[in-house]
């Protein structure tokens, strides 16, 4: 799914609890390098490499991975990508999610020690194994709010906590594209706010959406839902009015 020159939304398909789920990392590139924003789960390396090749981008130009946050479906592919690149990739994330990503603290939402006996019993064996063996990834560079990365036409970091402590979104200046991570989702081509069931602090997460109103946005990419084209402002204002009233 093409958004603009130098931006490609990748579709990673996985089977989970009998359902097919599509995850949407974002590939960004210029004539010097490429960057992957989020990485899916473990075992999706071939899907990622095929998508990169389909975008006419060489895998050896992949020089950075930006993680929007700590969730296992965002960081799971990093170890395989680093191995495939002989560790020539710099990993970026926000400081508040760093200890979870690096394994100093268990990933908040998949920490089985926090789950009740009933929750543990309901987990399929393969899911529990995945939760108990979450990937550990070294974060090479920390990101902060309003930081500008001078890559691929310019990338601005937007600190959008709530879904996780260190959740970030990214504004791709060249294409006026917002990579929202899990700050918003798209359902039936409509933008919605953060999902309550998977968000640690729904009020903070919703408040974070106000920051998007400062940007001139033509396209929104959500990790769950893919691409929304057009001005998101009316939709964001509607979300804010409904959830913060």
Rosetta blueprint (number, residue, H / E / L):
1 X L
2 X E
3 X E
4 X E
5 X L
6 X L
7 X E
8 X E
9 X E
10 X L
11 X L
12 X E
13 X E
14 X E
15 X E
16 X E
17 X L
18 X L
19 X E
20 X E
21 X E
22 X E
23 X E
24 X L
25 X L
26 X E
27 X E
28 X E
29 X E
30 X L
31 X L
32 X L
33 X L
34 X E
35 X E
36 X E
37 X E
38 X L
39 X L
40 X L
41 X L
42 X L
43 X L
44 X L
45 X H
46 X H
47 X H
48 X H
49 X H
50 X H
51 X H
52 X H
53 X H
54 X H
55 X L
56 X L
57 X L
58 X L
59 X H
60 X H
61 X H
62 X E
63 X E
64 X E
65 X E
66 X E
67 X L
68 X L
69 X L
70 X L
71 X L
72 X H
73 X H
74 X H
75 X H
76 X L
77 X L
78 X H
79 X H
80 X H
81 X H
82 X H
83 X H
84 X H
85 X L
86 X L
87 X L
88 X L
89 X L
90 X E
91 X E
92 X E
93 X E
94 X E
95 X H
96 X H
97 X H
98 X H
99 X H
100 X H
101 X H
102 X L
103 X L
104 X L
105 X L
106 X L
107 X L
108 X H
109 X H
110 X H
111 X L
112 X H
113 X H
114 X H
115 X L
116 X L
117 X H
118 X H
119 X H
120 X H
121 X H
122 X H
123 X L
124 X L
125 X H
126 X H
127 X H
128 X H
129 X H
130 X H
131 X H
132 X H
133 X L
134 X L
135 X L
136 X L
137 X L
138 X L
139 X L
140 X L
141 X E
142 X E
143 X E
144 X L
145 X L
146 X L
147 X L
148 X E
149 X E
150 X L
151 X L
152 X L
153 X L
154 X L
155 X E
156 X E
157 X E
158 X E
159 X E
160 X L
161 X L
162 X L
163 X L
164 X L
165 X L
166 X L
167 X L
168 X E
169 X E
170 X E
171 X E
172 X E
173 X L
174 X L
175 X L
176 X L
177 X E
178 X E
179 X E
180 X E
181 X E
182 X L
183 X L
184 X L
185 X E
186 X E
187 X E
188 X L
189 X L
190 X E
191 X E
192 X E
193 X L
194 X L
195 X L
196 X H
197 X H
198 X H
199 X L
200 X L
201 X L
202 X H
203 X H
204 X H
205 X H
206 X H
207 X H
208 X H
209 X H
210 X H
211 X H
212 X H
213 X H
214 X H
215 X L
216 X L
217 X L
218 X L
219 X E
220 X E
221 X E
222 X E
223 X L
224 X L
225 X L
226 X E
227 X E
228 X E
229 X E
230 X L
231 X L
232 X L
233 X H
234 X H
235 X H
236 X H
237 X H
238 X H
239 X H
240 X H
241 X H
242 X H
243 X H
244 X L
245 X L
